[in-house]
Amino acid sequence: MTPNGSLIIDAKQNKLLQSALRIKIMHALSREAMTSKQVADRLRQTPGNIHYHIQRLYEGGLLELAETRSVAGIVEKYYAAPASQFHFPGAAEGELRQKDDEGWTGGAPFSEYHATRLDLSDEEAARFSEELKTLLEKWELHTEGGREYGVSIRIGRIDEKGED
């Protein structure tokens, strides 16, 4: 875990999280331990689909088996996510650089990289984009000064090429 509570992940785990549904599953299981069926009900998905994704996340080390219960001869497995925010130390972080008195240096003392996947309708995507623009404009107009920070946000539809 990093100081801000995000889980440090590797390249394989990062690839597992390249799905809006899997991000939703991680958020749900970070709040409370649940069975695949309970997650499916909460997310309004089929139990088989959610079970598949939970198994991939568990095998990838992103979920923990929190508890097993035997109910009427059936073993219920409760999964939990240690975090819903992730830190993948990678190339994107290296893109943030700062200029000091002697020229360009490596990564800035404070730099963060955030990425996620969202499952949006066209209308939601447009609204999300407008809200981001409004947030950026608010900060552009109402800061009190200090050090300069670069902010880059890219929003784009993902071509579905299948998942593992």
Solvent accessible surface area in square Angstrom, and as a share of the most:
residue,aa,sasa,rsa
1,M,127,0.56
2,T,24,0.14
3,P,149,0.94
4,N,107,0.55
5,G,39,0.37
6,S,8,0.05
7,L,31,0.15
8,I,91,0.46
9,I,7,0.04
10,D,77,0.40
11,A,65,0.50
12,K,167,0.71
13,Q,30,0.13
14,N,42,0.22
15,K,138,0.58
16,L,16,0.08
17,L,9,0.05
18,Q,72,0.32
19,S,8,0.05
20,A,18,0.14
21,L,32,0.16
22,R,3,0.01
23,I,18,0.09
24,K,83,0.35
25,I,0,0.00
26,M,0,0.00
27,H,54,0.24
28,A,6,0.04
29,L,2,0.01
30,S,43,0.28
31,R,172,0.63
32,E,84,0.38
33,A,39,0.30
34,M,6,0.03
35,T,15,0.09
36,S,16,0.10
37,K,110,0.47
38,Q,75,0.33
39,V,0,0.00
40,A,0,0.00
41,D,86,0.44
42,R,122,0.45
43,L,39,0.19
44,R,220,0.80
45,Q,74,0.33
46,T,87,0.50
47,P,62,0.39
48,G,53,0.51
49,N,54,0.28
50,I,0,0.00
51,H,90,0.40
52,Y,84,0.32
53,H,13,0.06
54,I,0,0.00
55,Q,36,0.16
56,R,60,0.22
57,L,0,0.00
58,Y,86,0.33
59,E,115,0.52
60,G,25,0.24
61,G,48,0.46
62,L,0,0.00
63,L,6,0.03
64,E,93,0.42
65,L,71,0.36
66,A,55,0.43
67,E,76,0.34
68,T,73,0.43
69,R,111,0.40
70,S,88,0.57
71,V,73,0.42
72,A,103,0.80
73,G,73,0.70
74,I,117,0.59
75,V,94,0.54
76,E,55,0.25
77,K,101,0.43
78,Y,16,0.06
79,Y,7,0.03
80,A,22,0.17
81,A,9,0.07
82,P,46,0.29
83,A,8,0.07
84,S,27,0.18
85,Q,102,0.45
86,F,45,0.19
87,H,52,0.23
88,F,63,0.26
89,P,73,0.46
90,G,29,0.28
91,A,89,0.69
92,A,29,0.22
93,E,35,0.16
94,G,50,0.48
95,E,133,0.59
96,L,54,0.27
97,R,129,0.47
98,Q,40,0.18
99,K,133,0.56
100,D,61,0.31
101,D,153,0.79
102,E,169,0.76
103,G,23,0.22
104,W,155,0.55
105,T,42,0.24
106,G,45,0.43
107,G,53,0.51
108,A,25,0.19
109,P,115,0.72
110,F,114,0.48
111,S,40,0.26
112,E,77,0.34
113,Y,106,0.40
114,H,131,0.58
115,A,78,0.61
116,T,83,0.48
117,R,56,0.20
118,L,89,0.44
119,D,97,0.50
120,L,68,0.34
121,S,51,0.33
122,D,104,0.54
123,E,124,0.56
124,E,67,0.30
125,A,32,0.25
126,A,60,0.46
127,R,145,0.53
128,F,71,0.30
129,S,30,0.19
130,E,98,0.44
131,E,103,0.46
132,L,32,0.16
133,K,116,0.49
134,T,93,0.54
135,L,88,0.44
136,L,62,0.31
137,E,95,0.42
138,K,109,0.46
139,W,149,0.52
140,E,130,0.58
141,L,122,0.61
142,H,136,0.61
143,T,80,0.46
144,E,180,0.81
145,G,68,0.66
146,G,76,0.73
147,R,163,0.59
148,E,170,0.76
149,Y,128,0.49
150,G,61,0.58
151,V,103,0.59
152,S,108,0.70
153,I,87,0.44
154,R,229,0.83
155,I,83,0.42
156,G,53,0.51
157,R,221,0.81
158,I,92,0.47
159,D,111,0.57
160,E,147,0.66
161,K,181,0.77
162,G,64,0.62
163,E,89,0.40
164,D,79,0.41
